[in-house]
Amino acid sequence: MIDNQKNKYKWEFIFLGANIDAVETASKFGVDEDRAVNYHADSEGTKLNYEVVSDLIVNMRMENKVEKNWKQRIEEDYEKRGKKTNKANL
């Protein structure tokens, strides 16, 4: 279904994954690796996701494309704070 929407209607899909391998899981649904990102499932990580996705949507509506670095801030946060989320922060 995702491939059909991407090919026929030029839809874009992103996959935000917490506590899973986002890239591997996204690929099972037909979402490309460059459209998947891991994040921390805490208030800071979720807030950052909303900010990044908001910026992404604005950019797509203006230019109709996804920049290659759209997920850079999320990846930097994920690496900086460690790959495991402390469940006490949820």
N, C-alpha and C positions, 0 to 999 in steps of 0.2 A: 504494500500500500504506500509506504513512504517513497519508494522508487518511482511509483506511478505519479505521485504528486510532484516530486522533484522534476521528473522528465516532462510531464504533460503540462503542468501549471507553473513550473519554475519556482516552486515553494522552496524555502530554506528551513532547515531544521537544526536546532542545537540541542545538546544533551548535557545537562548538569547533573553530576552524580556525587552523592555523599555516601561514604562507607561502602563503596563498591569500586570496581575498576570501570570508570566511566567510558573509557575508550573501547574496551572489550565489549561492554554491555551495549553501547551505542551501535557498534558494528553489527550486532545481532539483529538490530531493528532497521539497519540500512542507513544509519547516520554516519557520515564520514568522520575520520579521526580528527581532522582539523576543526570539527564542529562539536567536539566533546571535551569536557573538562571536569576534573575532580575538584571538590571544594569541601571546606569544613562546615559541618552541619551544626553550627552554633550561631549565636546572634550576629557576631562579626562577619562570619562567612556568608550568611544569608543576606545581610545588608549589602555586602559587596556584590553579591550576585544580582540583586535588584538594580544596583547602580550600573553595573556593566551591561546587563540585559537592556536596561532603559536606553543607555547610550547606543547600543547595537541597533535597537529598533529605530531610534531617531535617524541614525546613519543609513539604515536600509531604506527607510521611507524617503530620504532625501536623495540618495545615490543609487539605491537598488542593488547594493552589493555588501558582502560581509568582508571587512578588512581582515587580513591575515593575523593581525595581532589582537583581535577582539577579546581574547581570553587571557591576555598576558597578566593583567592585574590579579585575576583569580589564581592563576598558576603560581605567581610570585608569592601570594599569601599562603597558598597550600604548602609550598616548599618551605617558606620562612617559618611557619608555625608548626611544621612537622606533618607527616603524612597521616598520622592517627589523630582523630578528634578526641579530646577529653570529654567524655560523656557528662561530666559534672558541669560543663559549660552550656549544655543544652537548655 
